[in-house]
Each structure stands twice: as C-alpha cells, then as structure tokens.
C-alpha cells in the first residue's frame, strides 16, 4: 500500500521589522553626527552664531568682516595640527608669522622679483622649522623649549632687520600691478581661498597618505612606530617644517592684505595663542595620536566669530580672553563626551 508523501511544512510568513518612527531616525542621525571628531566645535559654533545673530543687529549682513579675523589663523593652525598630533608643540609660529614677511621684504630689496621672493622666504621659514625639528628629534630638547628659543630669536631678528620701523609690503603700492596683491591676500576672498585649499590638502594628507598615517602612529606610540619601521625622527622634522611653512604663508598673506609689515612681537605671539587654541578647540589632542585639520579650521572660525561678534556688540576687548577661556573648557568637555560616544559606536 502506497504511503502518501508528507507535505513540506509551510514557511511562516516573514515578519517585517517594526516601523521606525521619525524620532528614532533623528536620534540615529544625531548619534552619527556626535561620532564625528569635529562635532564638539560644530556645536559651539552653532551656539555662538545663534547667540550673536539674535543679539547683534547686522551680524550676518556683515559676514565679510569676519574673514580677516580667522583665515590666517586657520592656516597657522593647519600646520600646528601636524605638530600637536605628534604630541609636540611649536611656539615659534607667531614669530615665523612675523619674521617671514621681513625676509620677503629683504629679498625684494635685493632685486629679486616678487613671486621668487615669496618662495625663497617660505623656504627659509621651512628650514627654520627644520631646525626646531632637529633639536627636538635628534638633540632631544623638548619642543616647548626649542621652539620658545626660536620664538625669541626670530622676534629679535625681525626687530633688528626692520630697525623697529613699520615697512610697506612690497607688491602692494598703487604703482605696481595688483594681480600679485589680489592673489596673495589683498583680494576680498583670497585669504579664505588659501585657507580652504590648505585645509583640504592637509586634511587629505593627514587622513589618507602615508605621511599622515606615520604622523598619527608616531604621536600615538613613538616607540611602537619606530619598531614597526617608521622613521619617527624624520617624521618629526618634516612636520615642524610644514608647520613653519604654513605660519610663513599666513604671515605673507596678512602683510599683503594690510599693505604693511609691523615689527610687533606682542601681536604675533597673541596670534600664536589663538592658533594653538583653535587646534585644541577643534579636537586635536595635545597628548598626540589624534588630529583634525578641519577641526582646527572650525576652531579658528569660532575665534573669528567671537572676535567679530564682541566687536559689533562694542564689548571691551578684554572680555575676549575671558570668553575664549570658557570656550576652550566647554569645547574640551564636549570633546571628551563625544570621544566616549565615538568609542561606544566602534569608531575609535
């Protein structure tokens, strides 16, 4: 007697995942945003824009006035990121910002054309950065001490070269062509374009190239990187040279924009502190191993917003330091919280 074949058990219909509400989706996107290294400074910038926009008439309509406050700081900070990612610091960038335009002036006074003089001045700045790196990496002097000595040396040399007199920047007089000046800082958006291009290039270098990988590895664990075959001393020298070059670029752009070179070490050293603050606020760790050029750019932007907003509000300039100190603490607190979220999300 034939046995009827057994019927295959029917498959249960696939259950659809529960529908996700708009609130859940928004929460997921918020977590992804907070997982970004630059999220803390973005929060601070948005808050400052909302505050100044609501309390200061004409703040957004005069946004062009903001550009001179932060563009050159962003360029200085971009190079400082590469040094601080190593766990080092370069205190000489303010002096290099001051000294490089004087070298440019001296070279043009010797009969060298404008553009070659700019290139040669930046090469000299790069070599001075290499001196910082040599004393740090090969001699073993702490970078704080080595670059502090360079700061004093270059400030004094700038005063000697200029005889403590303000000098008209070569290439900015009305009798000369304006093309050079418009490209190298005098144009309305030229400094911003320089800052964006330098930020983009250096962020790509830090994130996707061997140079950047070696920088992060050296800053995170110098001994381990050395044992893995990374020439850590060379990385240190190279990054100090890059930092000095960006400081020199910022100095020349500002000298051309203002049409004058002023031997004022107190002012240049103030910009040094602003640039370092921009790097820290932007999310680069002073202990090394993590850095973000985009974050440094945003940090410089925040400092510019703070300066411009307080100026429009006719607030005493002394309050800038007070608010800047508060901003550093708030931004670093947010960064610690964001870092915990990033670790929890598996993004390191």
CORDA-V24235 format. One record per residue. N is the residue number from 1. RES is the residue in one small letter. PHI is phi in degrees with one decimal (* if undefined). BURIAL is I if it has 9 or more other C-alpha atoms within 8 Angstrom, else O. D_LAST is the distance of its C-alpha to the last C-alpha in whole Angstrom. Layout:
BEGIN
n->(N & N)
res->(RES & RES)
phi->(PHI & PHI)
burial->(BURIAL & BURIAL)
d_last->(D_LAST & D_LAST)
END
This chain:
BEGIN
n->(1 & 2 & 3 & 4 & 5 & 6 & 7 & 8 & 9 & 10 & 11 & 12 & 13 & 14 & 15 & 16 & 17 & 18 & 19 & 20 & 21 & 22 & 23 & 24 & 25 & 26 & 27 & 28 & 29 & 30 & 31 & 32 & 33 & 34 & 35 & 36 & 37 & 38 & 39 & 40 & 41 & 42 & 43 & 44 & 45 & 46 & 47 & 48 & 49 & 50 & 51 & 52 & 53 & 54 & 55 & 56 & 57 & 58 & 59 & 60 & 61 & 62 & 63 & 64 & 65 & 66 & 67 & 68 & 69 & 70 & 71 & 72 & 73 & 74 & 75 & 76 & 77 & 78 & 79 & 80 & 81 & 82 & 83 & 84 & 85 & 86 & 87 & 88 & 89 & 90 & 91 & 92 & 93 & 94 & 95 & 96 & 97 & 98 & 99 & 100 & 101 & 102 & 103 & 104 & 105 & 106 & 107 & 108 & 109 & 110 & 111 & 112 & 113 & 114 & 115 & 116 & 117 & 118 & 119 & 120 & 121 & 122 & 123 & 124 & 125 & 126 & 127 & 128 & 129 & 130 & 131 & 132 & 133 & 134 & 135 & 136 & 137 & 138 & 139 & 140 & 141 & 142 & 143 & 144 & 145 & 146 & 147 & 148 & 149 & 150 & 151 & 152 & 153 & 154 & 155 & 156 & 157 & 158 & 159 & 160 & 161 & 162 & 163 & 164 & 165 & 166 & 167 & 168 & 169 & 170 & 171 & 172 & 173 & 174 & 175 & 176 & 177 & 178 & 179 & 180 & 181 & 182 & 183 & 184 & 185 & 186 & 187 & 188 & 189 & 190 & 191 & 192 & 193 & 194 & 195 & 196 & 197 & 198 & 199 & 200 & 201 & 202 & 203 & 204 & 205 & 206 & 207 & 208 & 209 & 210 & 211 & 212 & 213 & 214 & 215 & 216 & 217 & 218 & 219 & 220 & 221 & 222 & 223 & 224 & 225 & 226 & 227 & 228 & 229 & 230 & 231 & 232 & 233 & 234 & 235 & 236 & 237 & 238 & 239 & 240 & 241 & 242 & 243 & 244 & 245 & 246 & 247 & 248 & 249 & 250 & 251 & 252 & 253 & 254 & 255 & 256 & 257 & 258 & 259 & 260 & 261 & 262 & 263 & 264 & 265 & 266 & 267 & 268 & 269 & 270 & 271 & 272 & 273 & 274 & 275 & 276 & 277 & 278 & 279 & 280 & 281 & 282 & 283 & 284 & 285 & 286 & 287 & 288 & 289 & 290 & 291 & 292 & 293 & 294 & 295 & 296 & 297 & 298 & 299 & 300 & 301 & 302 & 303 & 304 & 305 & 306 & 307 & 308 & 309 & 310 & 311 & 312 & 313 & 314 & 315 & 316 & 317 & 318 & 319 & 320 & 321 & 322 & 323 & 324 & 325 & 326 & 327 & 328 & 329 & 330 & 331 & 332 & 333 & 334 & 335 & 336 & 337 & 338 & 339 & 340 & 341 & 342 & 343 & 344 & 345 & 346 & 347 & 348)
res->(x & x & x & x & x & x & x & x & x & x & x & x & x & x & x & x & x & x & x & x & x & x & x & x & x & x & x & x & x & x & x & x & x & x & x & x & x & x & x & x & x & x & x & x & x & x & x & x & x & x & x & x & x & x & x & x & x & x & x & x & x & x & x & x & x & x & x & x & x & x & x & x & x & x & x & x & x & x & x & x & x & x & x & x & x & x & x & x & x & x & x & x & x & x & x & x & x & x & x & x & x & x & x & x & x & x & x & x & x & x & x & x & x & x & x & x & x & x & x & x & x & x & x & x & x & x & x & x & x & x & x & x & x & x & x & x & x & x & x & x & x & x & x & x & x & x & x & x & x & x & x & x & x & x & x & x & x & x & x & x & x & x & x & x & x & x & x & x & x & x & x & x & x & x & x & x & x & x & x & x & x & x & x & x & x & x & x & x & x & x & x & x & x & x & x & x & x & x & x & x & x & x & x & x & x & x & x & x & x & x & x & x & x & x & x & x & x & x & x & x & x & x & x & x & x & x & x & x & x & x & x & x & x & x & x & x & x & x & x & x & x & x & x & x & x & x & x & x & x & x & x & x & x & x & x & x & x & x & x & x & x & x & x & x & x & x & x & x & x & x & x & x & x & x & x & x & x & x & x & x & x & x & x & x & x & x & x & x & x & x & x & x & x & x & x & x & x & x & x & x & x & x & x & x & x & x & x & x & x & x & x & x & x & x & x & x & x & x & x & x & x & x & x & x & x & x & x & x & x & x & x & x & x & x & x & x & x & x & x & x & x & x & x & x & x & x & x & x)
phi->(* & -72.7 & -97.9 & -66.0 & -62.7 & -73.3 & -77.0 & -65.2 & -62.1 & -69.7 & -75.3 & -69.4 & -59.7 & -61.7 & -85.3 & -76.2 & -61.8 & -59.2 & -62.5 & -97.5 & -72.9 & -62.2 & -65.6 & -66.7 & -62.4 & -63.2 & -65.5 & -62.1 & -65.2 & -64.4 & -65.4 & -64.4 & -65.6 & -68.9 & -74.2 & -72.2 & -64.7 & -90.8 & -64.5 & -64.0 & -71.8 & -62.9 & -60.7 & -64.8 & -64.6 & -60.4 & -62.7 & -68.3 & -64.8 & -62.5 & -65.0 & -69.1 & -65.2 & -83.9 & -110.6 & -123.8 & -60.7 & 78.9 & -63.8 & -79.0 & -70.4 & -106.0 & -67.3 & -63.4 & -65.8 & -74.6 & -57.6 & -64.8 & -76.7 & -129.7 & -62.1 & -68.8 & -65.3 & -63.3 & -68.3 & -61.7 & -66.4 & -60.4 & -72.5 & -63.3 & -57.6 & -66.5 & -78.5 & -71.7 & -65.3 & -77.7 & 85.0 & -111.1 & -147.6 & -117.0 & -86.5 & -92.6 & -66.1 & -66.2 & -67.9 & -67.2 & -59.0 & -80.3 & -77.9 & -58.1 & -60.0 & -68.5 & -65.1 & -60.0 & -63.6 & -63.1 & -68.0 & -67.9 & -66.0 & -82.8 & 96.3 & -81.1 & -59.1 & -61.1 & -64.0 & -59.1 & -65.5 & -62.0 & -63.4 & -65.1 & -62.0 & -70.1 & -65.6 & -64.1 & -60.6 & -63.3 & -64.0 & -65.2 & -64.5 & -63.5 & -62.9 & -56.8 & -65.4 & -63.0 & -65.6 & -77.7 & -84.1 & -100.8 & -81.0 & 94.1 & -76.4 & -55.1 & -60.5 & -58.7 & -73.6 & -61.2 & -76.7 & -65.5 & -62.8 & -64.0 & -57.8 & -62.8 & -62.1 & -73.1 & -60.4 & -65.1 & -66.4 & -63.5 & -65.5 & -68.5 & -63.0 & -91.3 & 55.9 & 59.9 & -114.7 & -69.2 & -125.6 & -74.5 & -68.0 & -59.5 & 90.9 & -117.1 & -75.3 & -68.8 & -82.7 & -102.8 & -62.7 & -90.5 & -61.4 & -59.3 & -64.2 & -66.3 & -79.5 & -100.8 & 122.2 & -79.5 & -65.7 & -57.2 & -112.3 & -65.1 & -64.5 & -63.9 & -63.4 & -58.4 & -63.5 & -67.2 & -65.3 & -63.9 & -60.3 & -61.8 & -63.8 & -70.8 & -66.7 & -63.8 & -60.9 & -68.7 & -94.1 & -117.9 & -107.0 & -62.7 & -55.4 & -66.2 & -62.4 & -66.0 & -63.9 & -64.3 & -64.7 & -65.8 & -70.9 & -76.0 & -158.1 & -64.1 & -66.0 & -63.9 & -64.4 & -64.2 & -68.1 & -83.6 & 103.5 & -78.8 & -81.5 & -63.2 & -64.1 & -65.0 & -61.0 & -62.7 & -60.8 & -61.4 & -70.5 & -66.9 & -65.1 & -62.6 & -61.2 & -66.2 & -65.2 & -65.4 & -64.6 & -65.4 & -60.5 & -61.1 & -65.1 & -68.1 & -60.4 & -68.7 & -64.3 & -70.5 & -61.7 & -87.9 & 65.0 & -150.6 & -120.0 & -110.4 & -76.8 & -127.4 & -59.4 & -64.2 & -68.2 & -66.0 & -70.0 & -65.0 & -66.3 & -57.4 & -64.5 & -63.3 & -64.9 & -63.9 & -61.8 & -62.0 & -64.4 & -68.3 & -60.9 & -71.6 & 112.9 & -86.2 & -79.3 & -69.9 & -79.4 & 91.7 & 95.4 & -142.9 & -159.0 & -147.3 & -72.8 & -61.0 & -62.3 & -64.2 & -60.3 & -66.6 & -62.4 & -65.0 & -61.2 & -61.5 & -61.7 & -63.9 & -61.4 & -62.4 & -64.3 & -65.2 & -64.0 & -68.2 & -66.1 & -66.1 & -83.7 & 57.4 & -84.2 & -54.9 & -60.1 & -63.0 & -71.2 & -59.2 & -64.4 & -61.4 & -69.2 & -65.3 & -62.4 & -62.3 & -64.0 & -61.4 & -64.6 & -63.1 & -63.4 & -70.9 & -63.9 & -61.2 & -63.4 & -61.7 & -65.1 & -64.0 & -63.4 & -64.6 & -63.4 & -63.8 & -64.8 & -68.2 & -86.4 & 81.6 & -100.4 & 85.4)
burial->(O & O & O & O & O & O & O & O & O & O & O & O & O & O & O & O & O & O & O & O & O & O & O & O & I & O & O & O & O & O & I & O & O & I & I & I & I & I & I & I & I & I & O & I & I & O & O & I & I & O & O & I & I & O & O & I & O & O & I & O & O & O & O & O & O & I & I & O & I & I & I & I & I & I & I & I & I & I & I & I & I & I & I & I & I & I & I & I & I & I & I & I & I & I & I & I & I & I & I & I & I & I & I & I & I & O & I & I & O & O & O & I & O & I & O & O & I & I & O & I & I & I & I & I & I & I & I & I & I & I & I & I & I & I & I & I & I & O & O & O & I & O & I & I & O & I & I & I & O & I & I & I & O & I & I & O & I & I & I & O & O & I & O & O & O & I & O & O & I & I & I & I & O & O & O & O & O & I & O & O & I & I & I & I & I & I & I & O & O & I & I & I & O & I & I & O & O & I & I & I & O & I & I & I & I & I & O & O & I & O & I & I & I & I & I & I & I & I & I & I & I & I & O & O & I & I & O & O & O & I & O & I & O & O & I & I & I & I & I & I & I & I & I & I & I & I & I & I & I & I & I & I & I & I & I & I & I & O & I & I & I & O & I & O & I & O & O & I & I & I & I & I & O & I & I & I & I & I & I & I & I & I & I & I & I & I & I & I & I & I & I & I & I & I & I & I & I & I & I & I & I & I & I & I & I & I & I & I & I & I & I & I & O & O & O & O & O & O & O & I & O & O & O & I & O & O & I & I & O & O & I & I & O & I & I & O & O & I & I & O & I & I & I & O & O & O & O & O)
d_last->(69 & 66 & 63 & 61 & 57 & 54 & 52 & 49 & 47 & 46 & 42 & 41 & 40 & 36 & 34 & 33 & 29 & 30 & 30 & 27 & 28 & 28 & 26 & 24 & 23 & 23 & 20 & 18 & 18 & 17 & 14 & 13 & 14 & 13 & 9 & 10 & 10 & 14 & 15 & 16 & 18 & 19 & 20 & 22 & 24 & 25 & 26 & 28 & 30 & 31 & 33 & 34 & 35 & 37 & 39 & 40 & 42 & 42 & 38 & 37 & 40 & 40 & 36 & 37 & 38 & 35 & 34 & 36 & 34 & 30 & 30 & 31 & 29 & 26 & 27 & 27 & 24 & 22 & 24 & 23 & 19 & 19 & 21 & 19 & 16 & 18 & 18 & 22 & 24 & 27 & 30 & 32 & 31 & 33 & 36 & 35 & 35 & 39 & 40 & 39 & 41 & 44 & 44 & 44 & 47 & 49 & 48 & 50 & 52 & 53 & 54 & 50 & 49 & 47 & 44 & 44 & 45 & 41 & 40 & 41 & 40 & 37 & 37 & 39 & 36 & 33 & 36 & 35 & 32 & 32 & 34 & 32 & 29 & 32 & 33 & 29 & 28 & 32 & 34 & 31 & 32 & 29 & 28 & 29 & 32 & 33 & 32 & 34 & 37 & 36 & 36 & 39 & 41 & 40 & 41 & 44 & 45 & 44 & 47 & 49 & 49 & 50 & 52 & 50 & 51 & 50 & 50 & 50 & 47 & 49 & 48 & 48 & 52 & 54 & 56 & 53 & 51 & 49 & 46 & 45 & 44 & 43 & 40 & 39 & 39 & 42 & 41 & 40 & 37 & 36 & 34 & 32 & 32 & 31 & 28 & 27 & 28 & 26 & 23 & 23 & 23 & 21 & 18 & 19 & 20 & 16 & 14 & 17 & 19 & 19 & 20 & 17 & 15 & 17 & 17 & 13 & 14 & 17 & 16 & 13 & 16 & 19 & 21 & 19 & 19 & 22 & 23 & 21 & 24 & 22 & 25 & 23 & 26 & 27 & 23 & 24 & 28 & 27 & 24 & 27 & 29 & 27 & 26 & 30 & 31 & 29 & 31 & 34 & 34 & 33 & 36 & 38 & 37 & 38 & 41 & 42 & 41 & 43 & 46 & 46 & 45 & 45 & 45 & 43 & 40 & 40 & 39 & 36 & 35 & 34 & 32 & 30 & 29 & 28 & 26 & 24 & 24 & 23 & 20 & 19 & 19 & 17 & 14 & 14 & 14 & 17 & 16 & 15 & 12 & 10 & 13 & 14 & 18 & 18 & 17 & 20 & 22 & 21 & 22 & 25 & 26 & 26 & 28 & 30 & 31 & 31 & 34 & 35 & 35 & 37 & 39 & 41 & 41 & 43 & 41 & 42 & 39 & 39 & 37 & 34 & 33 & 33 & 31 & 29 & 28 & 27 & 25 & 23 & 23 & 22 & 19 & 17 & 18 & 16 & 13 & 13 & 13 & 11 & 8 & 9 & 9 & 6 & 5 & 8 & 8 & 6 & 4 & 0)
END
